[in-house]
Amino acid sequence: MTSPDKARYVQTMFGRISRRYDLMNRLMTFGQDQHWRKFAVRQAWVPAFGRVLDLATGTGDLALAVLDVRPSATVVGVDFALPMMQIGQLKLNNRPSRRIDFAGGDALQLPFDDDTFDTCLSAFMMRNVADVARAFREQRRVVRPGARVVCLEITQPATPLFRELFNIYFGRFVPAVGGIVSEGDAYTYLPASVQAFLTPPELARVMREAGLRDVVYYPLALGAVSVHVGTKTSEQ
């Protein structure tokens, strides 16, 4: 799939499943996805009254996790699947004390000046971009020196036995449930995208090549999920 084709496919797919996206996340992670988001936020070191970019914000769960951990922060949620952000806006209508500014945008060409944010986070985005290195370069560009870039993503477990069980679960159970709860082929695409994606060490290498420093990653859920963290140094 070429870069423009993948972008159009992903944009259309997430728009189509927006109303069931949160439900499927809870079902296929057994409710753990919210805990993973809060873990990712804690690795971001969001300063008091910091300005945070939530990239591929979707329905806003990661942005809300930022505000749960750091209520004084200002969050800008960016996505190119507008129906997903419309669901996020509905959540905010029920939480007037939570402030998130939603904006349309492409992760490969962010509509922000250099050194704009105190941190940048993404959850379950990097598998879906057409150019992972370019996406990380853009994230590094828009954060300030000393800021962290944090990526939460589904990954292949390193342990052979658990990887086999994981692939059975994601390859059979998740598409079956997705076909009942949601519509279309979104949850067939999901396991395929995980299998085709980088391993955690490979993803760390791409982050370093994109100019991020002190890159580390934390395996969660026996390696089925990883949180990668890199820093923009003051010399950059």
Backbone as CSV, one residue per row, in Angstrom:
resi,resn,N_x,N_y,N_z,CA_x,CA_y,CA_z,C_x,C_y,C_z
1,MET,0.851,-1.196,0.000,0.000,0.000,0.000,0.885,1.243,0.000
2,THR,0.711,2.123,-0.992,1.529,3.327,-1.064,1.164,4.297,0.049
3,SER,2.022,5.281,0.267,1.804,6.230,1.364,0.462,6.947,1.266
4,PRO,0.106,7.556,0.094,-1.204,8.234,0.018,-2.360,7.262,0.200
5,ASP,-2.220,6.038,-0.339,-3.292,5.053,-0.207,-3.480,4.650,1.249
6,LYS,-2.370,4.437,1.967,-2.474,4.063,3.372,-3.108,5.181,4.180
7,ALA,-2.709,6.413,3.922,-3.277,7.544,4.665,-4.787,7.628,4.449
8,ARG,-5.219,7.484,3.207,-6.666,7.551,2.929,-7.403,6.393,3.579
9,TYR,-6.804,5.204,3.513,-7.438,4.030,4.099,-7.605,4.201,5.607
10,VAL,-6.528,4.610,6.277,-6.564,4.771,7.734,-7.559,5.853,8.129
11,GLN,-7.543,6.966,7.427,-8.466,8.066,7.731,-9.918,7.623,7.599
12,THR,-10.235,6.928,6.520,-11.607,6.456,6.293,-12.003,5.411,7.316
13,MET,-11.087,4.480,7.598,-11.372,3.392,8.523,-11.695,3.920,9.915
14,PHE,-10.867,4.815,10.438,-11.115,5.315,11.788,-12.353,6.200,11.842
15,GLY,-12.642,6.896,10.774,-13.890,7.644,10.740,-15.091,6.728,10.808
16,ARG,-14.981,5.579,10.142,-16.096,4.637,10.086,-16.361,3.957,11.421
17,ILE,-15.297,3.668,12.185,-15.467,2.918,13.435,-15.503,3.817,14.659
18,SER,-15.574,5.126,14.472,-15.424,6.065,15.585,-16.411,5.810,16.725
19,ARG,-17.640,5.462,16.399,-18.656,5.301,17.452,-18.417,4.064,18.307
20,ARG,-17.692,3.076,17.794,-17.436,1.843,18.537,-15.983,1.708,18.979
21,TYR,-15.181,2.708,18.683,-13.739,2.613,18.935,-13.438,2.413,20.416
22,ASP,-14.007,3.214,21.277,-13.737,3.102,22.716,-14.186,1.754,23.254
23,LEU,-15.354,1.290,22.839,-15.863,0.006,23.306,-14.919,-1.122,22.907
24,MET,-14.459,-1.116,21.676,-13.544,-2.165,21.231,-12.215,-2.102,21.978
25,ASN,-11.742,-0.910,22.261,-10.503,-0.793,23.037,-10.646,-1.453,24.405
26,ARG,-11.769,-1.207,25.073,-11.978,-1.787,26.398,-12.089,-3.310,26.310
27,LEU,-12.811,-3.790,25.289,-13.018,-5.228,25.173,-11.725,-5.966,24.859
28,MET,-10.973,-5.493,23.880,-9.822,-6.276,23.433,-8.620,-6.123,24.348
29,THR,-8.608,-5.095,25.219,-7.515,-4.957,26.193,-7.968,-5.317,27.602
30,PHE,-9.195,-5.789,27.740,-9.763,-6.121,29.049,-9.700,-4.920,29.994
31,GLY,-9.897,-3.736,29.408,-9.933,-2.505,30.182,-8.582,-1.943,30.570
32,GLN,-7.496,-2.555,30.099,-6.158,-2.130,30.505,-5.647,-0.916,29.728
33,ASP,-6.276,-0.592,28.603,-5.742,0.486,27.755,-5.682,1.823,28.494
34,GLN,-6.620,2.072,29.384,-6.585,3.325,30.134,-5.399,3.375,31.096
35,HIS,-5.068,2.244,31.690,-3.887,2.196,32.573,-2.615,2.434,31.763
36,TRP,-2.542,1.876,30.558,-1.361,2.087,29.710,-1.216,3.557,29.338
37,ARG,-2.326,4.203,29.069,-2.263,5.635,28.735,-1.714,6.448,29.907
38,LYS,-2.181,6.172,31.097,-1.697,6.926,32.249,-0.224,6.639,32.518
39,PHE,0.218,5.408,32.283,1.639,5.109,32.413,2.439,5.945,31.412
40,ALA,1.953,6.024,30.165,2.638,6.812,29.144,2.717,8.283,29.546
41,VAL,1.621,8.799,30.091,1.607,10.207,30.509,2.635,10.459,31.599
42,ARG,2.760,9.523,32.522,3.730,9.716,33.605,5.166,9.741,33.085
43,GLN,5.410,9.058,31.971,6.766,9.086,31.398,7.039,10.391,30.646
44,ALA,6.000,11.165,30.373,6.161,12.400,29.584,6.695,13.557,30.421
45,TRP,6.606,13.461,31.733,7.083,14.517,32.621,6.433,15.860,32.258
46,VAL,5.125,15.869,32.210,4.399,17.096,31.854,4.582,18.129,32.961
47,PRO,5.119,19.300,32.656,5.316,20.306,33.715,3.988,20.968,34.094
48,ALA,3.959,21.586,35.257,2.771,22.349,35.650,2.492,23.419,34.604
49,PHE,1.239,23.511,34.218,0.780,24.455,33.202,1.468,24.230,31.850
50,GLY,1.928,22.999,31.630,2.602,22.685,30.379,1.638,22.615,29.212
51,ARG,2.202,22.778,28.022,1.446,22.690,26.774,1.777,21.346,26.132
52,VAL,0.749,20.522,25.915,0.930,19.133,25.517,0.285,18.896,24.161
53,LEU,0.998,18.176,23.290,0.437,17.738,22.023,0.078,16.264,22.129
54,ASP,-1.201,15.956,21.926,-1.669,14.575,21.853,-1.895,14.277,20.379
55,LEU,-0.989,13.533,19.795,-1.001,13.296,18.354,-1.811,12.038,18.034
56,ALA,-2.673,12.143,17.022,-3.659,11.102,16.716,-4.552,10.901,17.932
57,THR,-5.091,12.001,18.394,-5.862,12.014,19.647,-7.091,11.121,19.602
58,GLY,-7.654,10.884,18.414,-8.833,10.031,18.314,-9.984,10.574,19.122
59,THR,-10.502,9.759,20.035,-11.639,10.166,20.862,-11.204,10.860,22.152
60,GLY,-9.920,11.174,22.258,-9.464,12.021,23.351,-9.077,11.330,24.636
61,ASP,-8.987,9.997,24.653,-8.693,9.309,25.912,-7.304,9.636,26.452
62,LEU,-6.311,9.733,25.575,-4.971,10.072,26.047,-4.917,11.507,26.552
63,ALA,-5.591,12.416,25.853,-5.639,13.810,26.300,-6.285,13.913,27.680
64,LEU,-7.349,13.153,27.901,-7.995,13.152,29.212,-7.077,12.557,30.277
65,ALA,-6.288,11.548,29.903,-5.337,10.975,30.850,-4.282,12.000,31.249
66,VAL,-3.855,12.833,30.287,-2.915,13.912,30.600,-3.503,14.809,31.683
67,LEU,-4.764,15.187,31.518,-5.392,16.107,32.463,-5.697,15.444,33.795
68,ASP,-5.869,14.127,33.801,-6.022,13.417,35.070,-4.721,13.476,35.871
69,VAL,-3.603,13.324,35.181,-2.299,13.333,35.835,-1.822,14.749,36.125
70,ARG,-2.081,15.689,35.194,-1.611,17.076,35.319,-2.761,18.022,34.966
71,PRO,-3.672,18.283,35.918,-4.870,19.080,35.625,-4.588,20.481,35.109
72,SER,-3.419,21.041,35.417,-3.122,22.411,35.000,-2.649,22.502,33.552
73,ALA,-2.418,21.353,32.907,-1.880,21.362,31.547,-2.923,21.847,30.539
74,THR,-2.429,22.305,29.407,-3.261,22.601,28.242,-2.935,21.568,27.172
75,VAL,-3.956,20.900,26.651,-3.737,19.826,25.682,-4.315,20.211,24.327
76,VAL,-3.512,20.007,23.297,-3.977,20.149,21.922,-4.029,18.749,21.322
77,GLY,-5.211,18.309,20.943,-5.391,16.994,20.334,-5.505,17.119,18.834
78,VAL,-4.657,16.421,18.106,-4.616,16.519,16.647,-4.918,15.149,16.036
79,ASP,-5.750,15.167,15.003,-6.068,13.932,14.284,-6.543,14.307,12.892
80,PHE,-6.444,13.367,11.942,-7.016,13.660,10.631,-8.300,12.866,10.383
81,ALA,-8.755,12.108,11.405,-10.055,11.433,11.340,-11.037,12.266,12.155
82,LEU,-11.711,13.169,11.496,-12.559,14.136,12.199,-13.694,13.489,12.993
83,PRO,-14.356,12.414,12.500,-15.409,11.791,13.315,-14.915,11.300,14.669
84,MET,-13.657,10.885,14.755,-13.114,10.455,16.046,-13.077,11.630,17.017
85,MET,-12.614,12.780,16.543,-12.546,13.943,17.422,-13.928,14.457,17.805
86,GLN,-14.912,14.224,16.959,-16.281,14.605,17.324,-16.760,13.805,18.530
87,ILE,-16.374,12.519,18.596,-16.687,11.717,19.788,-15.962,12.289,20.999
88,GLY,-14.703,12.670,20.810,-13.954,13.283,21.906,-14.608,14.551,22.411
89,GLN,-15.120,15.358,21.514,-15.781,16.593,21.918,-17.033,16.306,22.740
90,LEU,-17.748,15.247,22.405,-18.918,14.858,23.189,-18.518,14.488,24.618
91,LYS,-17.373,13.841,24.781,-16.895,13.525,26.133,-16.644,14.795,26.928
92,LEU,-16.061,15.786,26.260,-15.766,17.040,26.956,-17.027,17.771,27.373
93,ASN,-18.082,17.625,26.604,-19.347,18.278,26.972,-19.850,17.796,28.323
94,ASN,-19.459,16.563,28.689,-19.842,16.012,29.990,-18.795,16.276,31.067
95,ARG,-17.671,16.902,30.676,-16.602,17.206,31.628,-16.147,18.644,31.400
96,PRO,-16.975,19.602,31.746,-16.650,21.004,31.433,-15.370,21.507,32.070
97,SER,-14.892,20.816,33.105,-13.657,21.263,33.758,-12.410,20.833,32.987
98,ARG,-12.579,19.984,31.972,-11.451,19.484,31.206,-11.317,20.291,29.924
99,ARG,-10.129,20.827,29.650,-9.907,21.685,28.493,-8.988,20.995,27.490
100,ILE,-9.539,20.671,26.333,-8.759,20.108,25.239,-9.152,20.851,23.971
101,ASP,-8.171,21.317,23.241,-8.423,21.947,21.951,-8.163,20.926,20.855
102,PHE,-9.202,20.596,20.084,-9.060,19.637,18.993,-8.755,20.376,17.692
103,ALA,-7.882,19.762,16.876,-7.519,20.372,15.602,-7.235,19.284,14.579
104,GLY,-7.641,19.523,13.339,-7.318,18.607,12.263,-5.865,18.776,11.852
105,GLY,-5.201,17.667,11.558,-3.805,17.771,11.149,-3.234,16.422,10.774
106,ASP,-2.126,16.449,10.048,-1.435,15.257,9.570,-0.157,15.075,10.375
107,ALA,0.067,13.881,10.906,1.250,13.614,11.727,2.547,13.787,10.960
108,LEU,2.500,13.728,9.645,3.711,13.866,8.836,3.994,15.312,8.450
109,GLN,3.068,16.203,8.760,3.258,17.625,8.457,2.431,18.438,9.454
110,LEU,2.937,18.557,10.649,2.181,19.170,11.730,2.051,20.680,11.535
111,PRO,0.872,21.219,11.828,0.621,22.649,11.594,1.049,23.531,12.763
112,PHE,2.273,23.303,13.272,2.757,24.059,14.423,4.192,24.510,14.171
113,ASP,4.550,25.618,14.827,5.921,26.116,14.742,6.870,25.217,15.524
114,ASP,8.149,25.375,15.273,9.166,24.664,16.042,9.066,25.048,17.524
115,ASP,9.408,24.104,18.397,9.544,24.379,19.837,8.260,24.936,20.460
116,THR,7.136,24.338,20.102,5.843,24.835,20.580,5.371,24.152,21.858
117,PHE,5.672,22.865,22.028,5.062,22.076,23.105,6.093,21.605,24.131
118,ASP,5.601,21.366,25.351,6.444,20.862,26.428,6.580,19.345,26.390
119,THR,5.729,18.684,25.644,5.838,17.247,25.410,4.882,16.870,24.287
120,CYS,5.147,15.730,23.674,4.265,15.178,22.637,4.048,13.713,22.946
121,LEU,2.791,13.299,22.924,2.446,11.906,23.160,1.585,11.381,22.012
122,SER,1.683,10.070,21.802,0.774,9.408,20.858,0.443,8.030,21.408
123,ALA,-0.744,7.549,21.097,-1.170,6.218,21.519,-1.730,5.473,20.314
124,PHE,-1.111,4.358,19.996,-1.589,3.463,18.939,-1.656,4.173,17.581
125,MET,-0.683,5.042,17.343,-0.639,5.788,16.089,0.430,5.302,15.134
126,MET,1.613,4.988,15.632,2.768,4.856,14.754,2.634,3.718,13.755
127,ARG,1.885,2.661,14.080,1.651,1.591,13.101,0.896,2.104,11.874
128,ASN,0.174,3.194,12.060,-0.744,3.653,11.024,-0.187,4.752,10.131
129,VAL,1.005,5.256,10.454,1.569,6.310,9.620,2.357,5.679,8.478
130,ALA,2.448,6.412,7.374,3.136,5.899,6.191,4.649,6.020,6.301
131,ASP,5.135,6.893,7.191,6.576,7.119,7.324,6.886,7.357,8.803
132,VAL,7.305,6.313,9.501,7.514,6.382,10.947,8.619,7.374,11.298
133,ALA,9.721,7.334,10.568,10.836,8.238,10.860,10.424,9.689,10.700
134,ARG,9.697,9.985,9.632,9.256,11.367,9.405,8.313,11.826,10.510
135,ALA,7.435,10.929,10.957,6.514,11.289,12.039,7.282,11.646,13.306
136,PHE,8.318,10.882,13.625,9.119,11.204,14.813,9.910,12.500,14.619
137,ARG,10.385,12.755,13.413,11.091,14.014,13.174,10.164,15.203,13.383
138,GLU,8.923,15.075,12.968,7.951,16.146,13.176,7.660,16.340,14.659
139,GLN,7.542,15.244,15.392,7.297,15.356,16.829,8.480,16.032,17.525
140,ARG,9.699,15.643,17.139,10.871,16.284,17.717,10.902,17.772,17.381
141,ARG,10.519,18.112,16.169,10.559,19.513,15.734,9.661,20.405,16.582
142,VAL,8.463,19.926,16.907,7.470,20.812,17.535,7.578,20.861,19.052
143,VAL,8.446,20.008,19.664,8.621,20.106,21.114,9.838,20.962,21.431
144,ARG,9.841,21.498,22.630,10.921,22.375,23.067,12.148,21.561,23.487
145,PRO,13.332,22.160,23.473,14.525,21.472,23.972,14.312,20.974,25.404
146,GLY,14.694,19.739,25.636,14.498,19.121,26.936,13.182,18.380,27.062
147,ALA,12.292,18.538,26.095,10.981,17.894,26.158,11.068,16.433,25.731
148,ARG,10.106,15.673,26.200,10.045,14.252,25.874,8.993,13.980,24.796
149,VAL,9.305,12.998,23.945,8.358,12.444,22.970,8.040,11.027,23.431
150,VAL,6.758,10.723,23.606,6.336,9.446,24.178,5.395,8.742,23.209
151,CYS,5.661,7.478,22.969,4.882,6.676,22.025,4.387,5.414,22.719
152,LEU,3.075,5.255,22.793,2.439,4.035,23.292,1.955,3.239,22.084
153,GLU,2.386,1.978,21.971,2.035,1.220,20.774,1.929,-0.272,21.072
154,ILE,1.100,-0.961,20.301,1.021,-2.418,20.358,2.259,-2.988,19.675
155,THR,2.872,-3.992,20.308,4.080,-4.583,19.749,4.035,-6.104,19.890
156,GLN,4.889,-6.770,19.139,4.991,-8.220,19.231,5.757,-8.622,20.489
157,PRO,5.193,-9.482,21.336,5.936,-9.945,22.515,7.225,-10.652,22.106
158,ALA,8.246,-10.521,22.935,9.541,-11.133,22.635,9.568,-12.624,22.952
159,THR,8.806,-13.048,23.972,8.791,-14.450,24.375,8.047,-15.285,23.335
160,PRO,8.666,-16.339,22.768,8.028,-17.096,21.687,6.651,-17.653,22.031
161,LEU,6.503,-18.245,23.216,5.220,-18.842,23.580,4.137,-17.780,23.689
162,PHE,4.440,-16.678,24.407,3.425,-15.637,24.552,3.152,-14.956,23.222
163,ARG,4.179,-14.821,22.364,3.965,-14.232,21.043,2.992,-15.081,20.225
164,GLU,3.126,-16.404,20.335,2.213,-17.286,19.608,0.784,-17.129,20.120
165,LEU,0.621,-17.082,21.446,-0.711,-16.887,22.026,-1.277,-15.518,21.649
166,PHE,-0.412,-14.521,21.688,-0.812,-13.163,21.309,-1.307,-13.119,19.868
167,ASN,-0.581,-13.793,18.967,-0.974,-13.780,17.561,-2.285,-14.517,17.327
168,ILE,-2.513,-15.580,18.079,-3.802,-16.274,17.984,-4.924,-15.361,18.463
169,TYR,-4.693,-14.705,19.595,-5.710,-13.799,20.147,-6.009,-12.655,19.185
170,PHE,-4.950,-11.988,18.705,-5.147,-10.830,17.835,-5.575,-11.239,16.429
171,GLY,-5.147,-12.406,15.998,-5.461,-12.824,14.642,-6.829,-13.448,14.481
172,ARG,-7.386,-13.972,15.588,-8.677,-14.663,15.486,-9.766,-14.018,16.362
173,PHE,-9.464,-13.879,17.651,-10.488,-13.381,18.564,-10.860,-11.932,18.285
174,VAL,-9.837,-11.062,18.168,-10.123,-9.634,17.977,-10.907,-9.366,16.693
175,PRO,-10.541,-9.956,15.529,-11.352,-9.726,14.330,-12.778,-10.248,14.465
176,ALA,-12.945,-11.370,15.185,-14.291,-11.921,15.361,-15.163,-10.979,16.188
177,VAL,-14.613,-10.489,17.301,-15.375,-9.559,18.135,-15.586,-8.239,17.397
178,GLY,-14.553,-7.789,16.696,-14.674,-6.551,15.940,-15.746,-6.631,14.876
179,GLY,-15.899,-7.801,14.246,-16.932,-7.963,13.242,-18.336,-7.882,13.816
180,ILE,-18.463,-8.232,15.103,-19.775,-8.155,15.773,-20.046,-6.745,16.280
181,VAL,-19.052,-6.162,16.939,-19.238,-4.874,17.605,-19.146,-3.719,16.633
182,SER,-18.201,-3.805,15.705,-17.950,-2.698,14.793,-18.404,-3.094,13.392
183,GLU,-17.758,-2.514,12.365,-18.134,-2.801,10.994,-16.906,-2.718,10.111
184,GLY,-16.983,-3.365,8.953,-15.890,-3.302,8.002,-14.716,-4.176,8.429
185,ASP,-13.544,-3.874,7.893,-12.375,-4.725,8.088,-11.355,-4.126,9.045
186,ALA,-11.773,-3.170,9.866,-10.825,-2.469,10.730,-10.084,-3.425,11.651
187,TYR,-10.764,-4.415,12.203,-10.133,-5.292,13.179,-9.545,-6.544,12.534
188,THR,-9.540,-6.572,11.221,-8.662,-7.464,10.474,-7.371,-6.737,10.161
189,TYR,-7.498,-5.451,9.851,-6.315,-4.607,9.624,-5.441,-4.540,10.869
190,LEU,-6.035,-4.487,12.056,-5.277,-4.306,13.298,-4.207,-5.368,13.488
191,PRO,-4.539,-6.680,13.503,-3.473,-7.666,13.707,-2.447,-7.664,12.584
192,ALA,-2.890,-7.397,11.357,-1.946,-7.337,10.239,-0.957,-6.190,10.433
193,SER,-1.451,-5.062,10.939,-0.575,-3.908,11.139,0.433,-4.169,12.254
194,VAL,0.028,-4.925,13.267,0.949,-5.248,14.359,2.052,-6.176,13.858
195,GLN,1.684,-7.189,13.090,2.685,-8.129,12.588,3.681,-7.458,11.656
196,ALA,3.219,-6.452,10.911,4.094,-5.775,9.951,4.926,-4.667,10.592
197,PHE,4.644,-4.348,11.855,5.288,-3.199,12.484,6.654,-3.565,13.051
198,LEU,7.381,-2.522,13.421,8.718,-2.663,13.979,8.687,-3.335,15.357
199,THR,9.749,-4.025,15.688,9.910,-4.535,17.051,10.274,-3.365,17.962
200,PRO,10.128,-3.514,19.277,10.512,-2.419,20.181,11.950,-1.926,19.989
201,PRO,12.950,-2.815,19.854,14.304,-2.291,19.605,14.412,-1.544,18.282
202,GLU,13.728,-2.022,17.253,13.756,-1.339,15.956,13.107,0.037,16.051
203,LEU,11.998,0.110,16.778,11.328,1.394,16.938,12.218,2.375,17.701
204,ALA,12.922,1.888,18.706,13.861,2.740,19.443,14.959,3.253,18.520
205,ARG,15.442,2.396,17.630,16.479,2.820,16.692,15.966,3.921,15.763
206,VAL,14.740,3.787,15.275,14.166,4.812,14.394,14.043,6.143,15.137
207,MET,13.669,6.098,16.399,13.576,7.317,17.192,14.944,7.997,17.302
208,ARG,15.964,7.212,17.531,17.316,7.785,17.613,17.727,8.392,16.272
209,GLU,17.436,7.683,15.184,17.781,8.186,13.864,17.005,9.454,13.521
210,ALA,15.826,9.630,14.133,15.023,10.837,13.922,15.536,12.014,14.751
211,GLY,16.574,11.780,15.565,17.183,12.868,16.313,16.853,12.905,17.781
212,LEU,16.075,11.934,18.279,15.759,11.892,19.703,16.890,11.198,20.465
213,ARG,17.092,11.622,21.685,18.188,11.099,22.488,17.652,10.429,23.757
214,ASP,18.541,9.662,24.410,18.187,8.969,25.663,16.925,8.122,25.484
215,VAL,16.833,7.431,24.358,15.633,6.652,24.045,15.597,5.381,24.897
216,VAL,14.477,5.166,25.555,14.242,3.949,26.331,12.842,3.463,26.022
217,TYR,12.582,2.195,26.323,11.216,1.703,26.169,10.870,0.753,27.308
218,TYR,9.568,0.701,27.602,9.038,-0.076,28.714,8.018,-1.071,28.183
219,PRO,8.319,-2.377,28.248,7.324,-3.374,27.831,6.217,-3.479,28.871
220,LEU,4.982,-3.484,28.414,3.826,-3.675,29.272,3.043,-4.887,28.759
221,ALA,2.212,-5.445,29.610,1.367,-6.581,29.215,2.204,-7.695,28.585
222,LEU,3.301,-8.051,29.259,4.208,-9.108,28.803,4.781,-8.819,27.419
223,GLY,4.902,-7.545,27.094,5.490,-7.151,25.819,4.490,-6.932,24.705
224,ALA,3.210,-7.131,24.960,2.197,-6.893,23.933,1.999,-5.409,23.665
225,VAL,2.452,-4.586,24.590,2.391,-3.130,24.462,3.730,-2.572,24.923
226,SER,4.188,-1.519,24.267,5.422,-0.867,24.688,5.236,0.639,24.721
227,VAL,5.899,1.270,25.681,5.947,2.726,25.756,7.382,3.152,25.496
228,HIS,7.587,3.885,24.408,8.908,4.392,24.034,9.009,5.868,24.403
229,VAL,10.170,6.250,24.897,10.393,7.638,25.333,11.718,8.128,24.761
230,GLY,11.696,9.309,24.164,12.917,9.954,23.685,12.890,11.424,24.051
231,THR,14.063,12.052,24.055,14.178,13.443,24.490,14.815,14.294,23.391
232,LYS,14.299,15.511,23.243,14.931,16.494,22.373,15.957,17.251,23.208
233,THR,17.205,17.131,22.852,18.251,17.760,23.663,18.371,19.240,23.339
234,SER,19.001,19.965,24.219,19.139,21.421,24.049,20.066,21.757,22.887
235,GLU,20.895,20.809,22.442,21.827,21.081,21.334,21.145,21.016,19.982
236,GLN,19.908,20.471,19.943,19.249,20.258,18.656,18.543,21.512,18.178
